[in-house]
Amino acid sequence: MEIKDLKPELVWKFFSQLSEIPRGSGDEQAVSDYLVNFAKERNLEVRQDDALNVVFKKDATEGYEDKPTIALQGHMDMVCVKEDDSDHDFSKDPIKLLIKDGWVTADGTTLGADDGMGVAYILAIFDDEDVVHGPLEAIITTGEETSMVGANKLDTSDIKADYLINIDTEEDGILTIGCAGGCDLEISFKKEKEAAQGEFLKLDLKGFEGGHSGMEIDRGRLNTIKTVGRLLAGIDGVQIASINGGVKRNAIASTAQVTFAVADKEAAKKELEQRIADVLNESKDTDPNGKIILEDASFDGEVLTKELSENIINTLYTLPDGLIKKHEGEIISSSNLGILEEDENEVRIVSMIRSQIDSAKFNRAAISKKIAEQFGAHCEVNNPYTGWQREETKLIDIANDIWKEQTGSEMTVETTHGGLECGLFKGVLPEVEMISFGPTIEGAHSPSERVNIESTERNYKFLVELLKRA
């Protein structure tokens, strides 16, 4: 079976086309232009703004002109993560789609179903003349996976929607009616260097599960950035030569590497081997494929000073990471060490903090900031966005009735710890009723990402009927 043989045909057709186009966060020009051309080819009213957001509109089906206006909303960017041995270039190489046991996945990379599937749904709806609907609007944004820059910059003055349907959640039968807000704590250390004293070792952490820092932060998976701090804390005479980990602020770090000098190599190796064994034993249930490789290394040039190296290590070791609070099955607050990187001048750490409650979010950011500053770091809280508060609406009842008719079971109505653009849109479109749903996607933000084929068809059928009856 090939992708073109899957149903609904239009959804998979457009998802395949999207998979051919570079669309990592910050690299959306080509996909944005593709969406504009899609609209122009169908004589739809369309606009593209400076942030590369695309908005297009379609008149109602004859006889449905008086129905409420519905906006379908998703984001065009994707998280770009690949396996360590993959040579995939996200800036030019198509995502290679594979069908396995009722799922569509990718070959060694993230799939981009988050939120390529939502965008494919929108394109299929606007392309299919057999779909019955009132006035339709499409809002497809950029940069959702980084800072929600598109939604933040979107001019909504021409949005007439009574209802907004976000297609960016990832579990069959779940109707999302609220989400957490978030912010980034950006931590930086100015480099101070000196000559190396001692011999070099390298730690390479790879193969850990990683995953979505909103949807999967409560699953106890190992964070490799945090683990670098644990492994190196207190090791005598560490001088960092190079260090990096993670790839996205909103992905649980699944890889990290650090090369460093130590005062006594044999003593350090003995201690590190024991710590590695402890970490792997503790994480064997959640991260069975994780590996931590310790090996001799070499390095030419100066390294970070012992004091700065110790401060960076202690910051990683003591910063909060993971689940903070959960109540009645819903994640309330969390933080995630998502990025550890360096350039010629700085070492940078990014912690993404989420909470349904703004005060709790900023309190956790303040705590983490205080910890890092005690070790000499410069800290800034950036990219704050508010949550989407739960409310009961007519649209929820309509959606639940349709789902029950089609599947025989009621939808689970809940909030999500993942970030959704609905929070930002609700701030500027307070009267619009909003819901979010989508097909089952597993492993988002990781190379194991996959989307369920049956769920894709079931949720599209649900959307078609919702547009008819809302």
C-alpha positions as CSV (number, residue, x, y, z in Angstrom):
1,M,0.0,0.0,0.0
2,E,1.2,3.5,-0.8
3,I,0.2,6.9,0.7
4,K,-2.0,7.7,-2.3
5,D,-4.1,4.6,-1.5
6,L,-5.0,5.8,2.0
7,K,-8.3,7.5,2.9
8,P,-9.3,10.3,2.9
9,E,-7.5,10.7,-0.4
10,L,-7.4,14.5,-0.3
11,V,-6.0,14.6,3.2
12,W,-3.1,12.3,2.4
13,K,-2.6,14.0,-1.0
14,F,-2.0,17.3,0.7
15,F,0.0,15.9,3.5
16,S,2.3,14.2,1.0
17,Q,2.7,17.6,-0.8
18,L,3.5,19.3,2.5
19,S,6.1,16.6,3.2
20,E,8.0,17.6,0.1
21,I,8.4,21.2,1.3
22,P,10.9,22.5,3.9
23,R,8.9,23.8,6.8
24,G,11.0,23.8,9.9
25,S,10.3,26.7,12.3
26,G,11.9,29.8,10.8
27,D,12.1,28.2,7.4
28,E,8.5,28.7,6.2
29,Q,8.8,30.9,3.1
30,A,8.3,28.0,0.7
31,V,5.4,26.4,2.5
32,S,3.7,29.7,3.0
33,D,4.0,30.5,-0.7
34,Y,2.6,27.0,-1.4
35,L,-0.5,27.8,0.7
36,V,-0.9,31.2,-1.1
37,N,-0.8,29.4,-4.5
38,F,-3.3,26.8,-3.3
39,A,-5.8,29.6,-2.5
40,K,-5.1,31.5,-5.7
41,E,-5.6,28.4,-7.9
42,R,-9.0,28.0,-6.4
43,N,-9.9,31.7,-6.7
44,L,-10.1,32.2,-2.9
45,E,-9.7,35.4,-1.1
46,V,-6.2,35.2,0.4
47,R,-3.6,37.2,2.2
48,Q,0.0,36.6,3.4
49,D,1.5,38.8,6.0
50,D,5.1,39.8,6.9
51,A,5.3,36.9,9.4
52,L,4.3,34.5,6.5
53,N,1.0,33.7,8.1
54,V,-1.6,32.8,5.4
55,V,-5.4,33.5,5.7
56,F,-7.9,32.5,3.0
57,K,-11.6,32.4,2.8
58,K,-14.4,30.5,1.0
59,D,-18.0,31.4,0.5
60,A,-20.7,29.2,2.1
61,T,-22.3,26.3,0.3
62,E,-25.6,27.5,-1.3
63,G,-28.3,27.5,1.3
64,Y,-25.8,27.8,4.2
65,E,-25.0,31.5,3.9
66,D,-26.7,32.3,7.2
67,K,-24.8,29.7,9.2
68,P,-22.0,30.8,11.6
69,T,-18.7,31.6,10.1
70,I,-16.1,29.0,11.0
71,A,-12.3,29.4,11.1
72,L,-10.2,26.3,10.7
73,Q,-6.8,26.9,12.2
74,G,-3.4,25.2,12.3
75,H,0.3,25.9,11.9
76,M,2.5,25.3,9.0
77,D,5.9,24.8,10.8
78,M,7.2,21.5,12.2
79,V,9.9,20.4,14.7
80,C,12.9,19.1,12.8
81,V,14.6,16.2,14.7
82,K,16.4,13.3,13.2
83,E,18.2,10.1,14.3
84,D,21.9,10.4,15.1
85,D,22.9,8.4,12.0
86,S,20.5,10.2,9.6
87,D,22.0,12.5,6.9
88,H,18.6,14.1,6.2
89,D,18.8,17.8,5.5
90,F,15.5,19.5,6.5
91,S,16.3,22.6,4.5
92,K,15.9,20.7,1.2
93,D,15.2,17.0,1.6
94,P,11.6,15.7,1.5
95,I,10.3,13.8,4.5
96,K,10.2,10.2,3.5
97,L,6.8,8.7,4.4
98,L,6.5,5.1,5.5
99,I,3.4,3.0,6.2
100,K,3.8,0.6,9.2
101,D,1.1,-1.5,10.8
102,G,-1.7,1.0,10.4
103,W,0.4,4.1,11.0
104,V,2.3,6.6,8.8
105,T,5.8,7.5,10.1
106,A,9.0,8.9,8.6
107,D,12.4,7.4,7.9
108,G,14.7,8.5,10.7
109,T,13.1,11.9,11.2
110,T,10.2,13.7,12.7
111,L,7.1,13.2,10.5
112,G,5.6,16.7,10.7
113,A,2.1,15.4,11.4
114,D,2.2,18.1,14.1
115,D,0.8,20.1,12.5
116,G,1.0,19.0,8.9
117,M,-2.0,16.8,9.4
118,G,-4.1,19.8,10.6
119,V,-3.0,21.8,7.6
120,A,-3.8,18.9,5.3
121,Y,-7.3,18.7,6.8
122,I,-7.8,22.4,6.1
123,L,-6.7,22.1,2.5
124,A,-8.8,19.1,1.9
125,I,-11.9,20.9,3.2
126,F,-11.3,23.9,1.0
127,D,-10.6,21.8,-2.0
128,D,-13.6,19.4,-1.7
129,E,-16.7,20.9,-3.3
130,D,-18.8,18.1,-1.8
131,V,-18.2,19.4,1.8
132,V,-21.2,21.3,3.0
133,H,-20.5,24.4,5.1
134,G,-21.3,27.9,6.1
135,P,-18.7,30.8,5.5
136,L,-15.2,29.4,6.0
137,E,-11.9,31.0,7.0
138,A,-8.5,29.3,7.2
139,I,-5.8,30.7,9.5
140,I,-2.4,29.0,9.1
141,T,0.4,30.4,11.1
142,T,4.2,30.3,11.4
143,G,6.6,29.7,14.2
144,E,4.1,27.9,16.5
145,E,6.8,25.4,17.6
146,T,9.2,28.1,18.7
147,S,7.6,31.2,20.0
148,M,4.1,31.3,18.4
149,V,5.4,34.3,16.5
150,G,2.9,34.0,13.7
151,A,-0.2,34.0,16.0
152,N,1.4,36.9,17.9
153,K,1.8,39.0,14.8
154,L,-1.4,38.1,13.0
155,D,-3.8,40.9,12.2
156,T,-7.2,39.5,13.1
157,S,-9.2,42.6,12.0
158,D,-10.7,40.7,9.0
159,I,-11.4,37.5,10.9
160,K,-15.2,37.2,11.1
161,A,-15.4,33.8,12.7
162,D,-18.1,32.8,15.2
163,Y,-16.3,29.5,15.9
164,L,-12.7,28.6,15.7
165,I,-11.6,25.0,15.2
166,N,-8.0,24.4,15.9
167,I,-6.7,21.1,14.4
168,D,-3.5,20.6,16.5
169,T,-4.2,18.1,19.2
170,E,-3.1,14.5,19.1
171,E,-5.4,12.0,20.6
172,D,-8.5,10.3,19.1
173,G,-11.7,11.1,20.9
174,I,-10.3,14.0,22.9
175,L,-11.9,17.4,22.6
176,T,-9.6,20.1,23.9
177,I,-11.2,23.2,25.4
178,G,-8.2,24.8,27.2
179,C,-4.4,24.8,27.3
180,A,-1.4,25.8,29.3
181,G,0.5,29.1,28.8
182,G,4.2,29.2,28.6
183,C,7.4,31.2,28.6
184,D,11.1,30.6,28.0
185,L,13.9,31.2,30.5
186,E,17.0,31.9,28.5
187,I,20.2,31.5,30.5
188,S,23.6,32.5,29.2
189,F,27.2,32.3,30.4
190,K,30.0,34.4,28.9
191,K,32.9,32.3,28.0
192,E,36.1,32.5,30.0
193,K,38.9,30.3,28.8
194,E,42.2,28.9,30.0
195,A,44.7,26.2,29.1
196,A,43.6,22.7,29.7
197,Q,45.0,20.9,32.7
198,G,44.8,17.1,32.6
199,E,43.5,14.7,30.0
200,F,40.3,14.7,28.0
201,L,37.1,12.5,28.1
202,K,33.9,12.7,26.2
203,L,30.3,11.8,27.2
204,D,27.8,11.0,24.4
205,L,24.2,10.6,25.4
206,K,21.9,9.3,22.7
207,G,18.9,7.0,22.0
208,F,16.7,8.3,24.7
209,E,13.0,8.7,24.1
210,G,12.6,12.4,24.2
211,G,9.2,13.6,23.1
212,H,6.8,16.5,23.4
213,S,7.6,18.6,26.5
214,G,3.9,19.4,26.9
215,M,2.1,16.2,26.1
216,E,4.7,13.8,27.5
217,I,6.5,15.6,30.3
218,D,4.7,13.5,32.9
219,R,6.0,10.2,31.6
220,G,9.3,10.3,33.6
221,R,11.6,10.2,30.5
222,L,15.2,11.1,31.0
223,N,16.4,14.6,29.9
224,T,19.9,14.3,28.6
225,I,20.7,18.0,29.3
226,K,19.8,17.6,33.0
227,T,21.8,14.3,33.0
228,V,25.0,16.0,31.9
229,G,24.8,18.1,35.1
230,R,24.2,15.0,37.2
231,L,27.1,13.1,35.6
232,L,29.7,15.9,35.9
233,A,28.7,17.5,39.2
234,G,31.6,17.3,41.7
235,I,34.0,15.6,39.3
236,D,37.5,17.0,40.2
237,G,39.0,19.6,37.9
238,V,36.4,19.6,35.0
239,Q,37.2,22.0,32.2
240,I,34.6,22.0,29.4
241,A,35.9,21.9,25.9
242,S,32.6,21.6,24.0
243,I,29.0,21.1,25.1
244,N,25.6,20.7,23.5
245,G,22.3,19.0,23.9
246,G,18.7,19.0,22.8
247,V,17.3,20.5,19.6
248,K,14.1,22.4,20.5
249,R,13.0,24.2,23.6
250,N,9.7,22.3,23.6
251,A,11.2,18.8,23.0
252,I,12.5,16.7,25.9
253,A,16.2,16.5,25.2
254,S,17.1,13.0,23.9
255,T,20.8,13.7,23.0
256,A,23.7,15.5,24.5
257,Q,27.5,15.6,24.1
258,V,30.3,17.1,26.2
259,T,34.0,16.9,25.9
260,F,36.0,17.9,29.0
261,A,39.4,17.8,30.7
262,V,39.8,16.3,34.2
263,A,42.5,16.4,36.8
264,D,42.7,12.6,37.2
265,K,41.4,10.7,34.2
266,E,41.3,7.3,35.8
267,A,39.5,8.4,39.0
268,A,37.0,10.4,36.9
269,K,36.3,7.4,34.6
270,K,35.7,5.2,37.6
271,E,33.2,7.6,39.2
272,L,31.5,8.4,35.8
273,E,31.1,4.7,35.0
274,Q,29.2,4.2,38.3
275,R,27.1,7.2,37.7
276,I,26.3,6.1,34.1
277,A,25.3,2.7,35.4
278,D,23.0,4.3,38.0
279,V,21.3,6.6,35.4
280,L,20.7,3.8,32.9
281,N,19.3,1.5,35.6
282,E,16.9,4.2,36.8
283,S,15.7,5.0,33.3
284,K,15.5,1.5,31.9
285,D,11.7,1.4,32.1
286,T,11.1,4.8,30.4
287,D,14.2,4.9,28.1
288,P,15.1,1.3,27.2
289,N,17.2,2.3,24.2
290,G,19.2,5.1,25.9
291,K,23.0,4.9,25.7
292,I,25.7,6.9,27.5
293,I,29.1,6.4,26.0
294,L,32.2,7.5,27.9
295,E,35.5,7.5,26.0
296,D,38.9,9.0,25.8
297,A,39.1,12.2,23.7
298,S,41.4,14.8,22.5
299,F,41.0,18.6,22.0
300,D,43.2,21.4,20.6
301,G,42.9,24.8,22.1
302,E,41.8,26.5,25.2
303,V,38.9,25.3,27.3
304,L,36.4,26.9,29.7
305,T,37.8,27.8,33.1
306,K,37.3,25.4,36.0
307,E,35.1,28.0,37.7
308,L,32.9,28.6,34.7
309,S,32.7,24.9,33.9
310,E,31.6,24.2,37.5
311,N,29.0,26.9,37.4
312,I,27.5,25.6,34.2
313,I,27.5,22.0,35.5
314,N,25.9,23.1,38.8
315,T,23.3,25.1,37.0
316,L,22.3,22.1,34.9
317,Y,22.3,19.9,38.0
318,T,20.1,22.1,40.1
319,L,17.6,23.7,37.6
320,P,14.1,22.2,37.9
321,D,13.1,19.9,35.1
322,G,10.0,17.8,34.4
323,L,6.6,17.6,36.0
324,I,5.8,20.1,38.7
325,K,2.1,19.6,39.4
326,K,-0.6,17.3,38.2
327,H,-4.3,17.3,39.3
328,E,-7.0,14.7,38.5
329,G,-5.1,13.4,35.5
330,E,-4.3,16.9,34.0
331,I,-0.8,18.3,34.0
332,I,-0.9,21.7,35.6
333,S,2.8,22.9,35.6
334,S,6.1,21.7,34.2
335,S,9.5,22.9,33.0
336,N,11.8,21.5,30.4
337,L,15.5,22.0,29.7
338,G,15.2,21.9,25.9
339,I,18.4,23.5,24.6
340,L,22.1,23.5,25.6
341,E,24.3,25.2,23.0
342,E,27.4,27.3,22.5
343,D,29.0,29.7,20.1
344,E,32.3,31.5,20.3
345,N,31.2,33.8,23.0
346,E,28.5,32.1,25.2
347,V,27.1,28.9,26.5
348,R,23.3,29.0,26.5
349,I,20.5,27.0,28.2
350,V,16.8,27.4,27.4
351,S,14.2,26.1,29.9
352,M,10.6,26.2,28.7
353,I,8.1,26.6,31.5
354,R,4.4,25.8,31.1
355,S,1.4,26.2,33.4
356,Q,-2.4,26.5,33.2
357,I,-2.0,29.3,35.7
358,D,0.0,32.4,34.7
359,S,1.2,33.1,38.3
360,A,2.5,29.6,38.7
361,K,4.3,29.8,35.3
362,F,6.1,33.1,36.2
363,N,6.9,31.8,39.8
364,R,8.7,28.8,38.4
365,A,10.6,31.0,36.0
366,A,11.6,33.2,38.9
367,I,12.8,30.2,40.9
368,S,14.9,28.9,38.0
369,K,16.2,32.4,37.3
370,K,17.3,32.7,40.9
371,I,19.2,29.4,40.8
372,A,21.0,30.2,37.6
373,E,22.0,33.7,38.7
374,Q,23.6,32.3,41.8
375,F,26.0,30.6,39.5
376,G,26.8,33.8,37.6
377,A,24.4,33.4,34.7
378,H,22.6,36.1,32.8
379,C,18.9,35.3,32.6
380,E,15.9,36.6,30.6
381,V,12.3,35.5,30.6
382,N,11.1,35.7,26.9
383,N,8.2,34.6,24.7
384,P,5.5,34.5,27.3
385,Y,2.0,33.5,26.1
386,T,-1.1,33.1,28.0
387,G,-3.2,30.0,28.5
388,W,-6.6,29.3,27.1
389,Q,-9.1,29.1,29.9
390,R,-11.7,26.3,29.9
391,E,-15.3,27.3,29.2
392,E,-18.5,25.5,28.3
393,T,-20.0,26.4,24.9
394,K,-22.6,25.4,22.4
395,L,-19.9,24.2,20.0
396,I,-18.7,21.6,22.5
397,D,-22.2,20.1,22.7
398,I,-22.5,20.0,18.9
399,A,-19.1,18.3,18.6
400,N,-19.9,15.7,21.3
401,D,-23.2,14.8,19.8
402,I,-21.7,14.2,16.3
403,W,-18.8,12.1,17.8
404,K,-21.3,9.9,19.7
405,E,-23.4,9.4,16.6
406,Q,-20.4,8.4,14.5
407,T,-18.5,6.3,17.0
408,G,-20.9,5.2,19.7
409,S,-18.9,6.8,22.4
410,E,-18.7,10.3,24.0
411,M,-15.7,12.5,23.5
412,T,-13.4,13.2,26.5
413,V,-13.5,16.9,27.0
414,E,-10.4,18.2,28.7
415,T,-7.6,20.8,28.7
416,T,-4.0,20.1,27.5
417,H,-0.6,20.9,28.8
418,G,0.6,21.5,25.3
419,G,0.7,25.0,24.0
420,L,-2.1,25.9,21.5
421,E,-2.5,29.1,19.6
422,C,-6.1,29.3,20.9
423,G,-4.8,31.1,24.0
424,L,-3.5,33.9,21.9
425,F,-6.5,34.1,19.6
426,K,-8.9,34.1,22.6
427,G,-7.1,37.2,23.8
428,V,-8.0,39.1,20.7
429,L,-11.2,37.3,19.7
430,P,-12.8,36.9,23.1
431,E,-16.3,36.2,21.7
432,V,-15.3,33.4,19.4
433,E,-16.1,29.8,20.7
434,M,-13.1,27.6,20.3
435,I,-12.3,23.9,20.3
436,S,-9.4,21.7,19.3
437,F,-9.1,18.1,18.2
438,G,-7.1,16.0,15.8
439,P,-6.1,12.4,14.8
440,T,-3.9,10.3,17.1
441,I,-0.2,11.3,16.8
442,E,2.4,9.5,18.9
443,G,6.0,10.6,19.5
444,A,5.5,14.2,18.3
445,H,8.8,16.2,18.3
446,S,10.9,13.0,18.0
447,P,12.0,10.7,15.2
448,S,9.4,8.1,16.4
449,E,6.5,10.4,15.5
450,R,3.7,8.6,13.7
451,V,0.0,9.3,12.9
452,N,-2.7,6.7,13.0
453,I,-4.4,6.0,9.6
454,E,-7.8,5.0,10.9
455,S,-7.9,7.9,13.3
456,T,-7.1,10.3,10.5
457,E,-10.1,9.1,8.5
458,R,-12.4,9.1,11.6
459,N,-11.5,12.7,12.6
460,Y,-11.9,14.0,9.1
461,K,-15.3,12.5,8.8
462,F,-16.1,14.2,12.2
463,L,-14.9,17.5,10.9
464,V,-17.0,17.3,7.7
465,E,-20.1,16.7,9.7
466,L,-19.2,19.4,12.2
467,L,-18.9,22.0,9.5
468,K,-22.4,21.0,8.2
469,R,-24.1,21.2,11.5
470,A,-22.4,23.9,13.5
